[in-house]
Amino acid sequence: METILIVANIVLAIVLIIIVLLQRSEGGALGLGLSQDNFASTRSVGNFLTKTTAIIAALFIISSISLVVLSRADLQETQSVLEKIEDEKDLEQPKIPESSK
């Protein structure tokens, strides 16, 4: 399940990058040299790309959050990084032998 979500997340990221790069920086769409005569069709393409970008971005965020939730569910113990470092330091220090009387 986690592998499928990772692959889907990567595909969504690539599609999102491509869709954003297709858009014009001036708010138009497809900077492919379309003439001003086709302004109405340019606007409709811009609206389509804007809506598509919003949908793909929402799916990307949902898949990212679900990956985090799945990875947190796999953890059996919750221990901070600082606690792990302290435990490792305690194991590395030599033990003082007990004196017998």
C-alpha positions, 0 to 999 in steps of 0.5 A: 500500500505504501509503495503504491502511494509513493509512486502515485505521489511521485507521478502527481509531483511530475504532473504538477510540475509540467502543468505549472510550467505550461502556464504563462506567468502573466495569468494566461495559459500555454505560452505557445505564441497564440495570437490575440484573436483567440483570446476567448480560447486562451482564457478557457485553456487558462481556466482549464489549467488553473482548475487542473493545477488546483485538483492535482495539487490537492491530490498531491497534498492528500497523498503526502498526508496519507503517506505520513499517516501510514509511516507513523502507524508503522512505528511501534515505539515513539521516541524522540531523537534526543532520547535515542542519542541518550540511550546510545551514550549510556550503552557506550560508557563502560560499566563500573565493576561492583566491589565485593567485600 
